[in-house]
Amino acid sequence: MVEQTDKGNKTTVLYSGPTRESKVVLPLGEFHLFAEIHEEAEAFTIFDIEVKFPTYLPTQEEYEAYNITQKLANTRDEARIAQMLTADVKYKTFCIKIYIAK
């Protein structure tokens, strides 16, 4: 995944290894989603999933219904935990900026 930031593009690996599907939690922003596919002879290709994938800020009700504390307690996948924490921090930071601006 490539995220556009104030300091330029930031590339993050969401998952690696043989998997048919993955579930991710993305923070607020617009992302370039792609898969880098490798084979045994070390050849690889890059497949664009979505060049401009936007995410949106949830409402307060949607955020509370997600119940991040319970989700974190029930998740053993370290990559997913990091994704959820990053999204949560960005949500709270954005909400604080809105509150301060009012």
Steps between C-alpha positions, in 0.01 A plus 500: 500500500624849421371787715539862399635698798626854557856361472441306178382148425521234773493133399367246752478121469155391617549122470755258363500127443263267323147622558191505282350798683584743776305738718658836578410814694608819324522847653336807351657591166546401138713198416653323202437129561713247313620141528858396438480135395812282522566145378759236590754602232503850653313661212227742604237736366311793646122500464305822562190430709383861521702810411285741703324328789344760734392430857255714693468614860235295682226674693528504880233226514686280248827550690341404833321199344834368369616459864872509435589392855317169455636451147859551624446254787372233258766544229822298495624632163773755578475669158125549546549636853748756363252596226216547751716709735620721213143554377381574855774758563431674168124505574553652845757750368263611224210538745717709735600730210131550413415574863785751535405670174139559613 
